[in-house]
């Protein structure tokens, strides 16, 4: 019995440390809705895939790009202004597709203007995937927002 009481402070200390390490920030973000755009190959690249836009409860838009047919390990990725046929400058720089995957949380355009999921669904733009860092040939595209079919 005496042994039980002598280890009680140690047990209580461990419990306090464990309970104290849990934060409200540890709560997972809830997915509210998502939209999937199909990437089409350009310039005989054979690269296709999807760009999935997910609205999260924390106000961010998570953009997941998954490439198929890529034979390089890294492709720069962007959301550009205008439709694919019009072309346009970069609106949002996404994380490079490394090993055919890019994951980016978006809250604003490159210029600093805030944008949310609904704004992206109405955006006059397209996704552009480049060949690699030294070759800016566009190898896959998808119209997004108001340009999507």
N, C-alpha and C positions, 0 to 999 in steps of 0.2 A: 504494500500500500504506500509506503514511504517512497519507493522508487517511482510510482505513478505520479505523486505530487511533485517530486523533484524534476520530472521531465515536462510538467505542465507549462512552465514559462517558455520553454523551447517550442512546444507545440503551438502555443498562442502567438508567439513571435512569427513563426512560419505562416500561420493563418493570416495575420495582419499584413505581412509582406505580399502574400498571394492576392488577397482581396484588394489591397491598395494599388496593385499594379494594373488592375483593370480600369480602363478609361472609357468615357463615353465615345471617344474617337474610334474605339475598336469595333463599333457597330458597322456592319457592312452597308455599303451604298445599295439602295434598292433600284432595280432597273424598272423604268416606267414604260418605255416603248422603244422599238427599234425599227430601222428601215435599212434594207439591203439593196445595194446597187451592184450590178454585174459589170466587171471590168472587161473591156473588149481589147483584143490585140491591135497594135499599130506597127507599121514599118516592118512587116513580116517577122515580128518578134515571137509569135506563138504564145505570148504571155497573156493569161486570162486570170480571173479570180473574182473576189468580191470585196466591196468596201461596206462595212456594216457600221451604221451610226446608231448609237444607243443613248437614249436620254436617261440620265441618272438623277436620283432624288436630291443629290447635292448641287444640282444646277450645271454640272459639266456634261459635255457630250463626249462619250468615249468612241473613238473611231478605230476600228480594227480592219486592217487590210490583210487579206490572205491571197497570195499569188500562187498560180499554178503554171508550170512550164518555164520557170526561171532557171537559168543556168549560171547565174552569178550570185554572190552572197549578199550584195547590198545594192538597193535601188532607192534613190531619193524619191520622196513622195510629197505631193502638194495638192491643195485645193486651189484652183485657179478661177479667176473671174470669167464670166461668159460661158457659152456652150462650147463643146468640143470643136464644132465646125467653125466657130468664130475665133477661138483661141483667146488667151488673155494672160495677164501677169499673175504672179503668185498672190493669193489672198491669205492662205494659211500654210505655213510650213509644217508638215507632219514629220514624225520620226521616220528615219529611213527604214525601208523594208529590209530587215536583216534576216537571212535564211528564210525569205519569202513572207515574213510577218512584220507588220508595223502596228504599234499600239500607241495612240496619242489621246490625251484628255484635252479637249478644246473648250475654251471659255471666251476667246477673243481672236480677232483677225490679227495678222502680223503688224498692222498699223496701230493696234491698241484698242480698236472698237470692240465692245462686248458683243458676243453672239452666243445664242443658246440653241438648243435642239430645234425649236420651232423656226428660229431665224435661218438655220441651215436648211430646213425643209422648203423654205421660200427663197433661198439664195440663188442668184443667177451665177452658177458656176459649174465646175467639173473637177473630177479627180484626175491627176496626171501622174503617172509613174515613169521615171526616167531610167535609161539604160544603166548608168552608174555615175559615180561622182565626176568622172572625167569626160563622160559622153552624155550630153543633155538631150539626146534623141528620146522622144516619148515612145514608150513601148507598150503602154496600156492606159486606157482612159474609161471614164464613165461620167455621163452627165448626171448632175445631182440637183436637188432642190427643184426649182421651177422648170429646169431643163430636162428633168427625167421623164422618160416615156411612161 
